[in-house]
Amino acid sequence: MANISVGTGLLLAGILFMLGLLGVLIRRNVIFILMSIEIMLNAAGLAFVVAGAKWSQPDGQVMFIFILTMAAAEVSVGLALILQIYKRFKSLNADNLNRMKG
Amino acid sequence: MYGLLWLIPIVPFVGFLILALFGGRIKRQIAGIIGVGSVGISALITILVGINFLASPPNGGSFTQVLYSWFRVGNFAPSIAFHLDGLSLVFIFIITFVGFLIHLYSAEYMQDDEGFSRFFAYMNLFIGSMTTLVLANNLLLLYLGWEGVGLCSYLLIGFWYTEPENGYAARKAFIVTRVGDTAMAIGLFLLVRTFGTLNIQSILHSASVSWPVGSSIALTVSLLLLGGAVGKSAQLPLQTWLPDAMAGPTPVSALIHAATMVTAGVYLIARMNVVFTLSPTAQLIVAIIGALTLLLAGFSALTQKDIKRVLAYSTISQIGYMFLALGVGAWSAGIFHFMTHAFFKALLFLGAGAVILAQHHKHNMFEMGGLKDKLPVTFWTFLIASASLAALPIITAGFYSKDMILWHAFADSKGSVWLWIAGIVGALITSVYTFRMVFLTFYGKSKTEISYHPKIKIKIALVVLGFLSFAGGFIELPDSWGHFALLSDLLKSLFPAPTLIHEGAGLEIFFQAISAVLVIGGVFIAYYFILKNPAFSLKFKESKLSKYWFSGWGFDWLYDKVFVTPAVFFSRINKSDFVDEIYTGIGKLAVLGNKLFSLTQSGRISWYAIGIVIGGIITLTIVVFL
């Protein structure tokens, strides 16, 4: 463990975050957008763990547990919303869901 | 007993408040009782106070009741105070007593109207304001009442507001009288600047001490006050609003546009008589305005078709007589004619209202006729009032008051033979148009069947006023018949004594005989041209002159061209003026911003996400690099 440098860990987290962000921006399917958000959350979690390891503190891992819990809750709400959206619009294309535009 | 004086204006005000606040929720019957009752109480108190005043006159002939100090600005501290003397007593008696009869009449006349309680609320407000006007001891309180009656006049002319024409007539009345009121307000400012007070008694006293006769300040002040009086009393050149004011319900025309409000100008001039006496020029102008108005309006009344418009022009003409009397210094004759006129003109309007009710709300006299036997009470009372308006000799109230004015117009030092000629020609015309109206309405063939027979309330009002139109003149007999002058004695201390240059009972009786012959001749002229030989009058109706008179001598047309059209033209040009542009500019900017920002709300999640990302990048850049 110790031979993985902080820079490498953070780089990995950054790459993961950018992948997730690109997914959110590019994907049309709501489920994929949700998954990309999960990737971004996990990237943030990884950054916490790496930082916690750097200073040998447990806080990073504690934060990760929090993020995990929150992600679970978010996914359950998100999936419920997606189910409703599918029922209403018979589509999961996010670009079609623009009824609330100004 | 004098302590009750303040109740006279207050009781109708309370009635107004109750009806205005709860009018929609209380029953029609109770609203009627409150509306009529409050004025009835006022009339009772007036009679009590009046009896007390006549039995044991207060010291100095007047009584002042100060309620409280209104406000204080430097040395200027007008108070809410009521002043009772002979003049205001005559006026409050007419206002509350005739007002009560008209209210009673309205309770039947308006019984099916939707706005029943609203009507009585306005009427009560009117009585309250009018009594305030005549009881006020300072000109500011008088002005408050003055504007109050103007407001009520506006509200009641436009009472049936669903017809746009009624609203137009109401606005016309309001705006035209406002012209006079502005002049009057300037006059009040001038008085405050000169004397530092608006208390009527102190103004009259200081003016008589410090202004020489014929001084320019006296002339200015009296002309400005005359402006207000001319507007309110519908005299030349501001007379155009009164005929259109007939758009209101008929009891309103009886109360406001015949008996009381339109004579406020007469009251103002009589009240400020010292100022007018100090300026003989202004007084001459008053007389000339009166003489011209009575002729102009008389000729217009000759050609009208609408029964109420005949009465409206006749009101203008009769107030012209009052102005003539005030102008020649026959002050109490003017007040006497105000009193008899209030009786018979209110009765004429009420009778016309009964006729209109009976004829399916038609106003055109040429569609009426033959009502003599079908509406006996209305006919006989209307006939008495018409005789009084035409001043048939000896038996009518109008004869005594009009004769007094005509005699003074000739014999007073300020009078002249020309003013007398105007008055006597006016008397002839008055008798012609009055009996033209009577013959058209009540004689001849019946043209419309009867739709309503007056009931007890209308009959009471008609009969009481009929009695007064007959007997009201006997309180004051011509000098040549012996000295019996209750009214002049009551008013003697308030007015300068008339200075007659022609005297002699024989001469006076000769003049009375002339007017008697002319008046009776007028009745025959009307009889001949309406009933015996209607062909001529029908031909005359088509002539240019008749049409010119019908339109009120074209004053409406003239004012439309001279004032209304340019005003409309300039306001059109200035519709988008500079100051307005600033405010609309702010509004337009806000709308533009709204459009720009609403563009960003595209409804696409990815765009929102990009927005967040770009925002995040910018924030981070600022945090890291700055």
Contacts between the chains, C-beta under 8 A, distances in Angstrom:
chain1	res1	chain2	res2	distance
A	21	B	609	7.8
A	21	B	613	6.5
A	24	B	606	7.2
A	24	B	609	5.1
A	25	B	606	5.2
A	25	B	609	5.6
A	25	B	610	6.0
A	25	B	613	7.4
A	26	B	606	7.4
A	33	B	605	7.0
A	94	B	604	7.3
A	94	B	605	4.8
A	94	B	606	6.9
A	95	B	604	5.7
A	95	B	605	8.0
A	95	B	606	7.6
A	97	B	603	7.3
A	97	B	605	7.4
A	98	B	602	6.7
A	98	B	603	2.7
A	98	B	604	5.9
A	99	B	603	6.6
A	100	B	601	7.4
A	100	B	603	5.6
A	101	B	601	5.2
A	101	B	602	5.2
A	101	B	603	3.0
A	101	B	604	7.8
A	102	B	597	7.3
A	102	B	598	3.4
A	102	B	599	7.1
A	102	B	600	7.2
A	102	B	601	3.0
A	102	B	602	7.9
